[in-house]
Amino acid sequence: MREQPENDEWEFRGTVWYWRGPSPYHFVTVPEPVAGELREWSFVSYGWGMIPVTASIGGTTWPTSLFPKDGGYVLPLRDHVRRAEDLDVDDEASVLLRIRES
């Protein structure tokens, strides 16, 4: 049985950005110190290296998964989260992440 890393919760601030690809979406990039710790949780990953988490911004909490990008991770922001927290591109968000092992 694999031993779990000590930390399973992180707080950070990040800037909202928009990806205009075939499936446009808003994201917040996870800063490198946090991404480094998240790599220790890669054993909970599924499909393409995504890591299941519960994310909170302000009063909004939702289940999601971090997407791997450029050696780190990005947090997808659903439209209902952005509306509820009045977030738009280039706004800074305070994020709380918790590993979701289900």
Backbone as numpy.savetxt, mean C-alpha at the origin, in Angstrom:
# Nx Ny Nz CAx CAy CAz Cx Cy Cz
7.93 -24.47 9.80 7.09 -23.28 9.80 7.97 -22.03 9.80
7.65 -21.09 8.95 8.43 -19.86 8.83 8.11 -18.91 9.98
9.15 -18.32 10.55 8.97 -17.35 11.62 8.55 -16.01 11.02
7.55 -15.39 11.62 7.07 -14.10 11.12 8.01 -12.98 11.55
8.21 -12.00 10.68 8.98 -10.82 11.08 8.28 -10.11 12.23
9.04 -9.32 12.99 8.48 -8.63 14.15 7.42 -7.60 13.78
7.71 -6.75 12.81 6.82 -5.64 12.49 5.78 -6.06 11.45
4.50 -5.80 11.76 3.45 -6.08 10.77 2.54 -4.87 10.57
3.05 -3.69 10.99 2.29 -2.45 10.86 3.26 -1.30 10.61
2.90 -0.41 9.68 3.75 0.71 9.32 2.92 1.96 9.11
3.50 3.11 9.46 2.89 4.41 9.16 3.88 5.20 8.31
3.37 5.89 7.30 4.22 6.72 6.47 3.37 7.77 5.76
4.04 8.73 5.16 3.38 9.74 4.35 3.86 9.58 2.92
2.93 9.77 1.98 3.30 9.65 0.58 2.39 10.51 -0.29
2.86 10.78 -1.49 2.15 11.64 -2.43 1.28 10.81 -3.38
0.06 11.26 -3.59 -0.86 10.58 -4.51 -0.42 10.87 -5.95
-0.34 9.81 -6.76 -0.01 9.96 -8.18 -0.96 9.11 -9.01
-1.04 9.46 -10.28 -2.00 8.83 -11.19 -1.27 8.10 -12.29
-1.66 6.85 -12.53 -1.12 6.07 -13.62 -2.17 6.00 -14.72
-1.81 6.44 -15.91 -2.77 6.54 -17.02 -2.72 5.32 -17.95
-2.31 4.19 -17.46 -2.19 3.00 -18.30 -3.53 2.47 -18.77
-3.53 1.24 -19.27 -4.77 0.64 -19.79 -5.86 0.54 -18.71
-5.43 0.44 -17.45 -6.37 0.46 -16.31 -5.94 1.60 -15.41
-6.37 2.82 -15.70 -5.91 3.99 -14.93 -6.27 3.86 -13.45
-5.36 4.34 -12.60 -5.57 4.20 -11.16 -4.69 5.20 -10.43
-5.07 5.52 -9.19 -4.27 6.38 -8.31 -3.50 5.49 -7.33
-2.30 5.95 -6.99 -1.43 5.20 -6.08 -0.70 6.13 -5.12
-0.17 5.54 -4.05 0.82 6.17 -3.19 2.00 5.21 -3.15
3.20 5.71 -3.39 4.40 4.88 -3.34 4.81 4.67 -1.88
5.10 3.41 -1.54 5.58 3.07 -0.20 7.06 3.46 -0.13
7.47 4.26 0.87 8.88 4.69 0.94 9.81 3.49 1.17
11.04 3.61 0.72 11.99 2.50 0.74 12.20 1.88 2.13
12.35 2.62 3.20 12.55 1.93 4.48 11.40 0.96 4.80
10.18 1.37 4.51 9.01 0.52 4.74 9.00 -0.64 3.74
9.29 -0.34 2.47 9.32 -1.39 1.45 10.33 -2.47 1.82
11.46 -2.06 2.37 12.48 -3.03 2.79 11.95 -3.98 3.84
11.22 -3.44 4.81 10.63 -4.30 5.85 9.53 -5.18 5.26
8.77 -4.66 4.32 7.70 -5.44 3.70 8.25 -6.64 2.92
9.46 -6.51 2.40 10.06 -7.65 1.66 10.19 -8.88 2.56
10.32 -8.66 3.87 10.39 -9.78 4.81 9.07 -10.55 4.86
8.01 -9.94 4.37 6.68 -10.56 4.36 6.34 -11.18 3.01
7.32 -11.33 2.15 7.04 -11.84 0.80 6.41 -13.23 0.83
6.55 -13.96 1.93 5.95 -15.30 2.02 4.42 -15.25 2.06
3.82 -14.09 2.34 2.35 -13.99 2.31 1.87 -13.52 0.94
2.81 -13.28 0.04 2.51 -12.77 -1.28 1.70 -13.76 -2.10
0.97 -13.22 -3.04 0.26 -14.03 -4.01 0.35 -13.33 -5.35
0.35 -14.06 -6.43 0.33 -13.50 -7.78 1.14 -12.25 -8.00
2.21 -12.31 -8.74 3.04 -11.19 -9.13 3.69 -10.46 -7.97
3.80 -11.08 -6.82 4.47 -10.46 -5.69 3.64 -9.47 -4.90
2.34 -9.49 -5.07 1.46 -8.58 -4.33 1.40 -9.02 -2.86
1.32 -8.05 -1.96 1.25 -8.35 -0.53 -0.09 -7.86 0.00
-0.90 -8.75 0.60 -2.21 -8.35 1.13 -2.06 -7.50 2.40
-2.76 -6.38 2.43 -2.71 -5.47 3.58 -4.10 -4.91 3.86
-4.23 -4.35 5.04 -5.35 -3.48 5.36 -4.74 -2.09 5.45
-5.29 -1.15 4.69 -4.77 0.22 4.64 -5.76 1.17 5.29
-5.23 2.21 5.91 -6.05 3.27 6.49 -5.46 4.62 6.12
-6.34 5.50 5.70 -6.01 6.91 5.49 -7.13 7.69 6.14
-6.77 8.53 7.10 -7.80 9.28 7.84 -8.77 8.31 8.49
-10.06 8.52 8.26 -11.09 7.66 8.83 -11.51 6.51 7.92
-10.79 6.29 6.83 -11.17 5.26 5.86 -10.20 4.09 5.93
-10.73 2.88 6.09 -9.93 1.66 6.15 -10.49 0.68 5.13
-9.61 0.00 4.39 -10.06 -0.94 3.37 -9.02 -2.05 3.17
-9.49 -3.25 2.77 -8.55 -4.32 2.43 -8.07 -4.12 0.99
-6.79 -4.34 0.77 -6.21 -4.18 -0.56 -4.93 -5.00 -0.62
-4.17 -4.80 -1.65 -2.86 -5.43 -1.79 -1.88 -4.43 -2.36
-0.66 -4.47 -1.87 0.40 -3.65 -2.41 0.89 -4.27 -3.71
1.12 -3.44 -4.71 1.63 -3.91 -6.00 3.14 -3.71 -6.01
3.91 -4.69 -6.49 5.35 -4.47 -6.65 5.60 -3.53 -7.83
6.54 -2.58 -7.64 6.89 -1.65 -8.72 8.31 -1.14 -8.50
9.15 -1.32 -9.51 10.52 -0.80 -9.48 11.30 -1.22 -8.24
11.12 -2.44 -7.79 11.84 -2.95 -6.62 11.20 -2.58 -5.30
10.12 -1.81 -5.32 9.41 -1.43 -4.11 7.95 -1.81 -4.22
7.08 -1.03 -3.58 5.65 -1.31 -3.59 4.87 -0.02 -3.74
3.67 -0.13 -4.31 2.75 1.00 -4.39 1.40 0.56 -3.81
0.73 1.50 -3.18 -0.59 1.28 -2.59 -1.64 1.84 -3.53
-2.54 0.99 -4.06 -3.62 1.50 -4.91 -4.67 2.22 -4.07
-5.14 3.36 -4.55 -6.18 4.13 -3.85 -7.48 4.04 -4.62
-8.45 3.43 -4.03 -9.77 3.34 -4.65 -10.41 4.72 -4.68
-11.30 4.93 -5.64 -11.96 6.22 -5.76 -12.73 6.59 -4.50
-13.40 5.61 -3.87 -14.19 5.96 -2.67 -13.28 6.43 -1.54
-12.05 5.94 -1.49 -11.10 6.39 -0.47 -10.68 7.83 -0.76
-10.34 8.10 -2.01 -9.92 9.46 -2.38 -11.03 10.47 -2.13
-12.26 10.10 -2.48 -13.40 11.01 -2.25 -13.63 11.23 -0.76
-13.64 10.16 0.01 -13.90 10.26 1.45 -12.83 11.09 2.16
-11.59 11.01 1.69 -10.49 11.72 2.35 -10.06 12.98 1.60
-10.83 13.34 0.56 -10.58 14.55 -0.23 -9.14 14.60 -0.74
-8.72 13.51 -1.39 -7.36 13.39 -1.92 -7.38 13.47 -3.44
-6.38 14.16 -3.99 -6.21 14.25 -5.43 -4.72 14.12 -5.75
-4.41 14.10 -7.02 -3.02 13.99 -7.45 -2.18 15.07 -6.79
-0.99 14.69 -6.34 -0.01 15.55 -5.68 -0.35 15.89 -4.23
-1.48 15.42 -3.71 -1.77 15.58 -2.29 -0.93 14.58 -1.49
-0.60 14.94 -0.27 0.13 14.03 0.60 -0.85 13.33 1.53
-0.67 12.01 1.67 -1.56 11.21 2.50 -0.76 10.55 3.62
-1.36 10.48 4.79 -0.80 9.72 5.91 -1.42 8.34 5.87
-0.58 7.32 5.75 -1.03 5.95 5.52 -0.64 5.06 6.70
-1.55 4.19 7.08 -1.26 3.11 8.03 -1.50 1.79 7.30
-0.50 0.91 7.30 -0.63 -0.40 6.66 -0.50 -1.50 7.71
-1.31 -2.53 7.55 -1.19 -3.74 8.38 -1.21 -4.94 7.45
-0.34 -5.91 7.70 -0.34 -7.14 6.92 -1.64 -7.87 7.14
-2.20 -8.39 6.06 -3.44 -9.17 6.10 -3.08 -10.57 5.62
-3.13 -11.55 6.51 -2.66 -12.89 6.19 -3.77 -13.86 5.76
-4.95 -13.37 5.48 -6.03 -14.29 5.11 -6.12 -14.51 3.64
